[in-house]
Amino acid sequence: MSSIKLLAGTAKACCMSKSAITVTVKLFAAYQEAFRVSELVLEFPNSMPVKAVCDRLIAEHPELSQWRDITRFGINLIFVEPDTLLQDGDEVVLIPPVSGG
């Protein structure tokens, strides 16, 4: 019986406008080192800017705060400004400065 309720709730949710979005976050350099994974799947409220991804990661790993102002953002393989709004299903990359040659 509970699975019927779940299915009914899921069907209803898909037909209404979503109040949350899901994004895939690709991690590089310091972000990947802090989280020890190369990718995260996160949920955010609608109408959130891409910089909110960075803010959330820093909230979980405060040592990343040194990269906040110098991280570049990409959505779906395109560099974007920090205030660009996220859409459901976006692939987000956070690119801190890297060294090497």
N, C-alpha and C positions, 0 to 999 in steps of 0.2 A: 504494500500500500504506500509506503513512504517513497518508493521509487517512482510511483505514478505521480505523486505530488511534485517530486523533483523534476520529472520530465515536463509536467504541466507548467511549473514555474519557469523552467528553462525556455520552453516554447513561448511563453508570455513575454519573457525578458527579451528574446530575440526580436520580437515584433514591436517593442517600444523603443524609444530612443534611449541609448545607454547613458548611464550617469558616470561610467568609468571607461577608461581605455587601457589597452595592454600594449606595451612596447617591448621590443627586444633591444637590449643595450649591449653593444660590443665594447669590451674593455681592452685598453692598451696600456703599456708602460706601468706607471705608478698605480693606476686604477686596477689593473690586472694583478699586480703584486699584492695589493691590499686585500682584494677579494679572493685571490687564489683560484679564479675561474676566468675564462675568456668571454663569457656571455651571461647575462642575467635577463630574466623576463619579469618586468615590473608592471604594476597597475597604478594608474593615476586618475584623478578626476578629469572630466572633460575640460578643455580650454586651459590647459597648463602649458607654460612655455618650456622649451627644451632645457633651459637652465635649471628647471626644477629637478631634472634627473641628477645633475651635478650636486645640487643642494641635498638631495636625499642620500646620495652616496657618501657625501661628506658627513652627514648626520650619523651615518653608521660607522664611518672611519674618519674621525676628526683629523688624523694625520694628513689627510688629503687636502686640507683647507689651503695649504700653500699653493696649490695648483688652481684654485677657484678662478682667479682673475686672468689666468693665462691659458686656460683650456679652450680649445676650439671645438665647435659642435658640428656634427653632420647628421642629416636625416636622409635616409634612402639614397646614400652615395653622393649627396650634395652638401657642401659647406653652407651653414645657415647662421644667422644672428642668434644670440642667446634668447631673444624674446619671441622667436618663431614658435608658433603653437604646435603641439603634438597632435597627431591623429591616430586613431586606433590602427594597430598593425604596423606602425612605423618601426624602422630599424634605425637606432640611434648610435652614433659613435662619439665618444669623448676622447679628444686627442690632446694630451698634455705635450709640452715641448719634450723632444727626445734628442739625445746626442748620439753621435756616431759618425761614421764617414764611409 
